[in-house]
Amino acid sequence: LAVVAEKTGYPLEMLHLDMDLEADLGIDSIKRVEILAAVEERLPGLAAITPDEIGTLRTLRQVVERLGGGPDRGPGGNGGGKAPTGAASKTDAAFQPSSELAGAMARSVPLAERRVLRMQACPPLAQGRLPGVGSYLVVDDGDLAGALKRALERRGATARVVPLPEAAEAASKSSGEDLGGLVLIMPRSPSGAWTPASEHMLKDCFRIAAAAAPALNSKPALLATISRMDGRFGFSGSGYNPVAGGLAGLPKVAALEWPLATCRALDVAPEWSAEEAAEAIVAELSSPGPLEVGLSASGRVTPVLQASPLEGRMGVDLEEGAVVLVTGGARGVTADCARALASGFRPTLVLLGRSPEPGEEPAELQAARTSAELKTALFRKATAEGRQPRPADLEREARGILANREIRQTLAQLQALGARAHYWPLDVRDAAAVKAVARRARRELGPIRGLIHAAGVLADRRIEDKTAEQFDSVFDTKVQGLRHLLAALAEDNLHFMAFFSSVTARFGRPGQSDYAMANEVMNKTARLEALRRPGTRVVALGWGPWDGGMVDESLRREFEKIGVGLIPRETGAASLVEELRRGAADEVEVILGSGFAQAMPASEPVEMFLRTLDLETNPILKDHVLAGAPVLPMALMVEWLGEAARQGSPGRRVVGLDGLRVLRPIRVTDPAPTIRLLAGAPRPDGQGQVVPVELRLGEVLHARAEALLAEEWPEAPGIEAPEVAITPFPLQGEAAYRQYLFHGPGLQGLGRIQGWSEQGLEATASRAPRPSRWLLNPPSARWLADPLILDCALQAGLLWTGAAQDSPSLPLFGARYRQYRESFPAKVRLVFQVKSSSRLRLAGDVLFLDKDGLVASWSGLEWAVDPSLKAAFAAGSLAAR
């Protein structure tokens, strides 16, 4: 179900196994192939489904049964009805599988998409100017602020330095006319000491930003945060105060809440003098660049995410019965993780939460199952005792009883899974209580070998609306709690430490400035602990939203709108166990989940233009016919998604498109469909701006991507094209189009096919005529890229699977497209390199070259391979002729 949700864009909660693939989900044969290919990659040990069988499976349940090795029941089989014998119902009150069965279940659960944070060199500084109009308010850190004021003034700005205790009042008195920017500085910490005072200083920085919000959000302005950890956001792993890392969480959220402001987070090498640091900071603020930039003598760097699937290596070797402390209680997401730990390791689990220790329930309440039934029983009990309770009292009591039951049930389930389990009440903000719990665990249970810090609360409010109490509640649970836990466990020989962080710390999220800052502190603490404890697996897990826990129904709907997939609870729990088992020691900050790329939009995307897909308005579609129906080409989607981004940011060039996913095809029907092209709010990036874009039919999402916009064309990298044209291709020209492709004359842009091999294929391609030759009333008078050349790149994959596997294929995904010139030459050399291939999937990269070098590149392309498409291709080829 998780794979179906990821590949179709449907929210996970609306899927169930008895849905019909076509009638309920609209999943065609190509999408089925893509889904099965993804399942095969994640679970290679499952029974294979041949492409010929795919069309006979009508429901998701039939697919699951067939993958499990069961019979292909076909249309008349057990498509609905009962779950397989032995499967536990989600409504079972006592879920008690054997530990052997639980282990098998855990191994079969798909894992969440995984990416690891790395550092990457920034492109050279571009010419620019300081953002904002008005005076800059620089908060005094006792060292850098004065030098920064002088450096700003040398650039023609006005600036004033304000002591930290007076900064919030000064910011609140500033108007939009006289405040051009706010610069918040965390002082250097040569000893790397983490103290309560540094936490208070970070909270003060938030309050100053909140006070300045009305002025900074009323016109273009600057919010800059400056930490002095190591000039690499903690990647050196030593010598810094991790609390300073929390400062970078603030501009990530402000960038989403304050669309007019330029928000930057800089980390400057502490060994630089104040004057050196100030000059580097002002140069960075005067240039468009990534939101986060590290500055040191070794250069400018920015954090990036890299896909990093777990390998087969073994990490944590936890002996059975080893004591593991788990904060976050014994309910919800934490309980799911505890069950997975019990199944995977059979440890002794000590679950720590703020709920009271579960006690015996009065007999007269035990028959009441729901909240309503409990409140009725509680009311009768109180009346019999001569009390008149308030409704709020009944609600609180009912919640407590249900929590009590869930804790008892979790403990019983953990015991059934082979683990010893205990629940002890604890508020991690209480340092003395945390130390007492650690002493008790050692005394009663044995040496402590693992820590999972999963405790957390939310209090979403915009920066300017968040109270100090709300901020403290969210921040202290994460940060104070972690400080107390580390102090209490400083001498314990731990096998692992896992801190539950969030994608909010990486991408920001409106309303969650406190959560972003707190989780960034945990991320940087993980880097320190990984260095301090070389034999311990230390990881900060940046979770995407789970289907449960703190995601309520309103949040679920919001995630559905922006295409962010919820992590199934069993998937998240299995991902935790496998992260401990197989995660590499140098992979400390890990992002888990799918559907988010580099940000979660702060608002609904804006409709940029509409396009009705009839053949009179779009005559080129007559040359892209599959199984008798014209289909919108993926290459034309690239053009229109880029146009949507460009219209929202006039004056910039579309230099790239990332993460293009075709969730479902668009066919030309009668009446003709009208598609909507939408663009979200732009955000700063290392090479300009990133704009999320979508293609929808009505409210249904059909394709999504992120467009990269810049003021100048990027410099083409020096890439040497691989040698793939080893043997002659069997067919050329019209013969190749008849045998392997379906495209009509207008899309037959491939020239000579130079050759091919197992490693790929090389050919020439011609550019498209001007847009008015393909379309009536095109969105633009000139192409942003070139849809014919891009389509020829996709055709190269079809040619390769046709020749290598005797099977047609269709493109579905493109990870990264980059263009290095204003326009394509009349002819280009296409070099297609195969990265991986299977019976259901092809993945590869394409280089576009001419005599002067690289024109463009398109990497991470994926095609679904399906022999059953032969008839559709043949019909399209016949229609073209």
Secondary structure, DSSP 4 states (H G I P E B T S, - for coil): -HHHHHHH---GGG--TT-BTTTTT---HHHHHHHHHHHHHH-TTSPP--HHHHTT--BHHHHHHHHTT-----TTS-SSSPPPTTPPPTT-SS----HHHHHHHHHHSPPPPEEEEEEEEPPPPPP----SSSEEEEE--SSHHHHHHHHHHHTT--EEEE-HHHHHHHHHT--TTTEEEEEEEPPP-TT----HHHHHHHHHHHHHHHHHHHHHTSSSEEEEEEE-SSSSTTTT-SSS-HHHHGGGHHHHHHHHH-TTEEEEEEEE-TTS-HHHHHHHHHHHHTS---SEEEEETTEEEEEEEEE----S-----PPTT-EEEEES-SSHHHHHHHHHHHHHH--EEEEEESSPPP-PPPGGGTT--SHHHHHHHHHHHHHHTT----HHHHHHHHHHHHHHHHHHHHHHHHHHTT-EEEEEE--TT-HHHHHHHHHHHHHHT--EEEEEE---------GGG--HHHHHHHHHHHHHHHHHHHHHTTTS--SEEEEEEEHHHHH--TT-HHHHHHHHHHHHHHHHHHHH-TTSEEEEEEE--BSSTT--HHHHHHHHHTTPPPBPHHHHHHHHHHHHHH--TT--EEEE-SS-SS---SSPPEEEEEEE--TTT-GGGGG-EETTEEB--HHHHHHHHHHHHHHHSTT-EEEEEEEEEE-S--B--SSPPEEEEEE---EEETTEEEEEEEEEETTEEEEEEEEEEESSPPPPP--PPP----B--S--HHHHHHHH----GGG--EEEEEEEETTEEEEEEE----HHHH-SS-SSSS-SS-HHHHHHHHHHHHHHHHHHHS--EEEEEEEEEEE-SSS--SEEEEEEEEEEE-SSEEEEEEEEEETTEEEEEEEEEEEEE-GGGHHHHHHHHHHH-
